[in-house]
Amino acid sequence: MTPDDLGRAALPGPVMLDIAGTTLTAEEGEVLRHPLVGGLILFTRNYESPEQLQELTRAVHAVRPAPLIIAVDHEGGRVQRFRAGFTRIPAMRTLGAMWEVDHAAALDAARAAGYVLAAELRSNGVDLSFTPVLDLDFGHSSVIGDRSFHRDGQVTASLAQALLVGLNDGGMGAVGKHFPGHGFASADSHVAMPVDNREFDAIWNEDLVPYRHRLGRQLAGVMPAHVVYCKVDPNPAGFSPFWLQEVLRARLGFRGAIFSDDLSMEGATVAGGIVDRAQAAVAAGCDVVLVCNAPERARELLDNWRPEVGPESGRRVAGLVRRDAAPDAFQLEVRADYVAAREKVIELANAAAGGNPLA
């Protein structure tokens, strides 16, 4: 499918990019109207207050008849882009620590966290958060660290599925990351190329357990890692047909959307320039490529990339967004289920900040 075809079909394009500030400029609006663009990812710099965020998301959704997907990395802990005016979500490791003492309480708290996270984002016009992190906590990776639920794949799957139920309750799908797993490799793919030197069977039997769990079939999206699993494939997972098509699609039966990790990260440079990176990601099996914090590269990609994108890819991406109306912020504040879930999350976050997530 050519860019013109994508525009006529009103399906999301295969590029997700970002903007500079807290309002949408006329030039940025023109970029978002490009037929290759399917979504916008927001960062902390794009946020001042819930009221400002609502104005920004309304402006973005009004750019063209088929609304763009607005996404954010809003996991909780140190990766929570919006803070003032939003409930503080604890790091997922807090839920793993709770699991060690009370399984049922941990699952209940995970569902509450997912519900609050999704409901608050949707009431402010955001469609999707790139969560949950399914990487296992091997103790090797500082970039993952307490973003991970647990060292055990089955525990991670159980807690992540409870979070997914909460996300769905709040009107949002779940995007698992970083497939097949970033927890063993120590380097940070934002600034280096991480390498995992384990055999495939070790990865299958540990890191891939959450994806082999029923959770894997319930995820709306998956984001692969910028990690080279050198004994399996010389390409990073996000550029690897083996990982994305043979393992994720064929062996694991995943039918949702696949997002590349940010193609501006150091871990993506092995594929060449920005057009080469995008082409390699789509050829490997990605439905959407992310280009963040690099407006010149994003413009270069839109000006020079001519991908052949099948309509099924656009439909997978379009299916990520719930079309039912989200409550506005005032309506949310008076909903008993939200109030109860929020109190639970606040209690958990306060206990975690005091060094006792089980208090």
KOLDRENGU-718478 format. One line per 4 residues: number of its first residue (from 1); for each residue x, y, z of C-alpha. Coordinates in nm, 3 decimals, padded with zeros to 5 digits. Layout:
REM KOLDRENGU-718478
NUM> X Y Z | ...
END
This chain:
REM KOLDRENGU-718478
1> 00.000 00.000 00.000 | 00.139 00.340 -00.100 | 00.112 00.654 00.117 | -00.174 00.777 -00.107
5> -00.356 00.448 -00.056 | -00.315 00.480 00.319 | -00.463 00.828 00.309 | -00.763 00.718 00.104
9> -00.824 00.418 00.329 | -00.818 00.639 00.640 | -00.603 00.378 00.817 | -00.321 00.481 01.049
13> 00.011 00.518 00.875 | 00.321 00.327 00.989 | 00.507 00.620 01.154 | 00.470 00.746 01.510
17> 00.661 01.061 01.598 | 00.663 01.340 01.857 | 00.627 01.718 01.893 | 00.835 01.979 02.068
21> 00.619 02.141 02.333 | 00.289 02.174 02.515 | 00.089 02.305 02.220 | 00.059 02.192 01.859
25> 00.215 02.434 01.611 | 00.083 02.484 01.260 | 00.397 02.322 01.116 | 00.359 02.019 01.344
29> -00.006 01.989 01.241 | 00.103 01.968 00.877 | 00.352 01.694 00.963 | 00.082 01.498 01.147
33> -00.139 01.519 00.837 | 00.120 01.331 00.632 | -00.036 00.999 00.519 | 00.257 00.799 00.655
37> 00.190 00.927 01.007 | -00.034 00.714 01.224 | 00.039 00.833 01.573 | 00.197 01.071 01.817
41> 00.397 00.981 02.129 | 00.403 01.230 02.415 | 00.681 01.298 02.665 | 00.719 01.491 02.990
45> 00.805 01.806 02.793 | 00.458 01.794 02.638 | 00.282 01.812 02.974 | 00.199 02.095 03.213
49> -00.141 02.009 03.357 | -00.448 01.796 03.284 | -00.623 02.099 03.131 | -00.331 02.169 02.898
53> -00.308 01.800 02.803 | -00.679 01.792 02.718 | -00.638 02.094 02.489 | -00.336 01.937 02.321
57> -00.499 01.599 02.263 | -00.814 01.765 02.127 | -00.600 01.960 01.882 | -00.413 01.647 01.771
61> -00.730 01.439 01.731 | -00.880 01.720 01.519 | -00.588 01.732 01.273 | -00.758 01.498 01.027
65> -01.084 01.302 00.994 | -00.937 00.967 01.101 | -00.789 01.048 01.444 | -00.424 00.978 01.511
69> -00.330 00.741 01.792 | -00.189 00.934 02.088 | 00.047 00.724 02.300 | 00.281 00.768 02.595
73> 00.525 00.569 02.807 | 00.331 00.577 03.134 | 00.429 00.264 03.325 | 00.459 00.394 03.680
77> 00.768 00.442 03.894 | 01.044 00.635 03.718 | 00.872 00.599 03.380 | 00.558 00.806 03.430
81> 00.551 01.102 03.192 | 00.260 01.289 03.353 | 00.278 01.350 03.727 | 00.114 01.668 03.862
85> -00.260 01.606 03.845 | -00.216 01.231 03.786 | -00.209 00.952 04.042 | 00.143 00.837 04.122
89> 00.173 00.475 04.003 | 00.437 00.272 04.189 | 00.711 00.085 04.007 | 00.603 -00.262 03.900
93> 00.865 -00.422 04.123 | 00.644 -00.309 04.413 | 00.377 -00.551 04.293 | 00.635 -00.830 04.265
97> 00.739 -00.769 04.626 | 00.375 -00.781 04.734 | 00.331 -01.112 04.550 | 00.593 -01.271 04.775
101> 00.365 -01.219 05.077 | 00.010 -01.216 04.938 | -00.066 -01.331 04.583 | -00.429 -01.220 04.586
105> -00.347 -00.873 04.721 | -00.078 -00.827 04.455 | -00.315 -00.923 04.175 | -00.583 -00.692 04.312
109> -00.335 -00.405 04.335 | -00.210 -00.471 03.981 | -00.562 -00.454 03.843 | -00.627 -00.130 04.034
113> -00.304 00.022 03.899 | -00.395 -00.069 03.542 | -00.744 00.073 03.577 | -00.628 00.405 03.726
117> -00.350 00.438 03.470 | -00.582 00.379 03.172 | -00.882 00.575 03.300 | -00.677 00.884 03.377
121> -00.500 00.880 03.042 | -00.817 00.826 02.842 | -01.007 01.098 03.028 | -00.734 01.336 02.911
125> -00.741 01.225 02.547 | -00.452 00.975 02.543 | -00.532 00.646 02.369 | -00.250 00.413 02.462
129> 00.034 00.357 02.707 | 00.332 00.140 02.617 | 00.294 -00.090 02.916 | 00.346 -00.346 03.071
133> 00.718 -00.418 03.084 | 00.749 -00.797 03.058 | 01.128 -00.809 03.094 | 01.244 -01.030 03.379
137> 01.452 -00.886 03.662 | 01.782 -01.071 03.626 | 01.957 -00.791 03.816 | 02.174 -00.711 03.511
141> 01.995 -00.418 03.349 | 01.983 -00.076 03.511 | 01.756 00.056 03.236 | 01.497 -00.210 03.327
145> 01.556 -00.254 03.700 | 01.244 -00.185 03.906 | 01.033 -00.148 03.591 | 01.021 -00.529 03.594
149> 00.755 -00.711 03.796 | 00.972 -01.005 03.900 | 01.253 -01.246 03.818 | 01.007 -01.533 03.762
153> 00.831 -01.543 03.425 | 00.511 -01.699 03.559 | 00.480 -01.436 03.833 | 00.548 -01.164 03.577
157> 00.278 -01.306 03.350 | 00.021 -01.327 03.629 | 00.079 -00.972 03.752 | 00.091 -00.833 03.399
161> -00.235 -01.004 03.313 | -00.402 -00.850 03.619 | -00.267 -00.511 03.507 | -00.405 -00.582 03.157
165> -00.751 -00.651 03.301 | -00.734 -00.314 03.474 | -00.619 -00.142 03.158 | -00.911 -00.295 02.971
169> -01.149 -00.186 03.246 | -01.021 00.167 03.188 | -01.068 00.142 02.812 | -00.713 00.071 02.698
173> -00.521 -00.216 02.544 | -00.184 -00.340 02.668 | 00.148 -00.325 02.480 | 00.406 -00.567 02.615
177> 00.774 -00.481 02.592 | 01.061 -00.542 02.522 | 01.023 -00.868 02.326 | 01.180 -01.121 02.369
181> 01.338 -00.967 02.680 | 01.576 -00.686 02.780 | 01.636 -00.797 03.138 | 01.947 -01.010 03.084
185> 02.149 -00.766 02.869 | 02.318 -00.501 03.081 | 02.374 -00.218 02.828 | 02.116 00.059 02.779
189> 01.996 00.051 02.417 | 01.933 00.428 02.428 | 02.310 00.482 02.421 | 02.469 00.146 02.329
193> 02.399 -00.185 02.159 | 02.306 -00.447 02.421 | 02.406 -00.805 02.349 | 02.253 -01.115 02.506
197> 02.473 -01.421 02.449 | 02.234 -01.693 02.567 | 02.107 -01.978 02.353 | 01.750 -01.970 02.219
201> 01.628 -02.239 02.460 | 01.732 -02.033 02.763 | 01.539 -01.732 02.632 | 01.237 -01.948 02.541
205> 01.227 -02.109 02.885 | 01.265 -01.786 03.081 | 01.210 -01.452 02.905 | 00.939 -01.577 02.673
209> 00.726 -01.730 02.948 | 00.500 -01.419 02.973 | 00.442 -01.429 02.596 | 00.374 -01.805 02.606
213> 00.121 -01.748 02.886 | -00.238 -01.665 02.782 | -00.137 -01.304 02.845 | 00.059 -01.317 02.518
217> -00.259 -01.376 02.317 | -00.439 -01.095 02.498 | -00.185 -00.820 02.433 | -00.301 -00.555 02.187
221> 00.056 -00.473 02.092 | 00.418 -00.576 02.141 | 00.737 -00.370 02.124 | 01.061 -00.559 02.049
225> 01.395 -00.483 02.210 | 01.694 -00.315 02.049 | 01.901 -00.612 02.171 | 02.114 -00.854 01.969
229> 02.070 -01.216 02.076 | 02.393 -01.313 01.907 | 02.359 -01.693 01.931 | 02.014 -01.674 01.771
233> 02.023 -01.397 01.508 | 02.281 -01.129 01.419 | 02.009 -00.862 01.396 | 01.852 -00.681 01.691
237> 01.508 -00.826 01.765 | 01.327 -00.525 01.616 | 01.500 -00.586 01.281 | 01.475 -00.965 01.291
241> 01.219 -01.161 01.083 | 01.314 -01.463 01.292 | 01.207 -01.304 01.620 | 00.905 -01.114 01.490
245> 00.764 -01.342 01.224 | 00.879 -01.692 01.313 | 00.873 -01.667 01.693 | 00.622 -01.394 01.782
249> 00.373 -01.443 01.499 | 00.410 -01.811 01.403 | 00.514 -01.993 01.721 | 00.340 -01.770 01.976
253> 00.037 -01.686 01.762 | 00.045 -01.312 01.829 | -00.208 -01.124 01.612 | -00.180 -00.768 01.745
257> 00.029 -00.471 01.635 | 00.408 -00.467 01.655 | 00.579 -00.135 01.734 | 00.947 -00.078 01.679
261> 01.132 00.073 01.971 | 01.257 00.426 01.900 | 01.461 00.422 01.578 | 01.662 00.719 01.702
265> 01.818 00.513 01.981 | 02.178 00.400 01.955 | 02.064 00.038 01.944 | 01.894 00.104 01.608
269> 02.193 00.254 01.426 | 02.317 -00.088 01.311 | 02.050 -00.079 01.040 | 02.190 00.239 00.877
273> 02.019 00.574 00.819 | 01.666 00.651 00.931 | 01.503 00.533 00.607 | 01.705 00.211 00.617
277> 01.605 00.157 00.982 | 01.236 00.204 00.910 | 01.251 -00.024 00.608 | 01.436 -00.292 00.804
281> 01.184 -00.274 01.089 | 00.883 -00.307 00.858 | 01.050 -00.584 00.656 | 01.111 -00.771 00.982
285> 00.744 -00.746 01.078 | 00.682 -00.415 01.255 | 00.351 -00.238 01.187 | 00.460 00.098 01.331
289> 00.802 00.260 01.356 | 00.877 00.517 01.626 | 01.104 00.817 01.563 | 01.145 01.021 01.880
293> 01.343 01.329 01.982 | 01.480 01.372 01.629 | 01.254 01.601 01.420 | 01.504 01.627 01.136
297> 01.518 01.248 01.104 | 01.139 01.226 01.120 | 01.108 01.477 00.838 | 01.374 01.291 00.638
301> 01.180 00.969 00.682 | 00.849 01.121 00.571 | 01.012 01.287 00.270 | 01.203 00.983 00.146
305> 01.041 00.660 00.262 | 00.802 00.484 00.023 | 00.695 00.171 00.210 | 00.466 -00.099 00.080
309> 00.232 -00.138 00.376 | -00.051 -00.391 00.361 | -00.397 -00.282 00.479 | -00.398 -00.557 00.744
313> -00.112 -00.376 00.915 | -00.311 -00.052 00.930 | -00.613 -00.242 01.063 | -00.404 -00.396 01.342
317> -00.294 -00.049 01.447 | -00.643 00.100 01.420 | -00.771 -00.182 01.638 | -00.557 -00.062 01.928
321> -00.790 00.227 02.002 | -01.123 00.182 02.176 | -01.390 00.389 02.006 | -01.627 00.405 02.302
325> -01.642 00.748 02.464 | -01.402 00.801 02.753 | -01.529 00.976 03.065 | -01.412 01.331 03.113
329> -01.198 01.413 03.415 | -01.493 01.533 03.626 | -01.701 01.223 03.553 | -01.407 01.005 03.647
333> -01.361 01.173 03.985 | -01.713 01.077 04.097 | -01.706 00.714 03.980 | -01.699 00.482 04.280
337> -01.487 00.216 04.106 | -01.221 00.471 04.012 | -01.218 00.630 04.358 | -01.170 00.290 04.524
341> -00.895 00.184 04.281 | -00.717 00.517 04.317 | -00.716 00.491 04.697 | -00.560 00.146 04.667
345> -00.289 00.272 04.431 | -00.210 00.574 04.650 | -00.178 00.349 04.955 | 00.056 00.117 04.767
349> 00.269 00.404 04.634 | 00.297 00.565 04.976 | 00.395 00.235 05.135 | 00.657 00.177 04.863
353> 00.799 00.526 04.914 | 00.834 00.444 05.283 | 01.027 00.127 05.204 | 00.742 -00.114 05.275
357> 00.525 -00.199 04.973 | 00.326 -00.441 05.188 | 00.212 -00.189 05.447
END
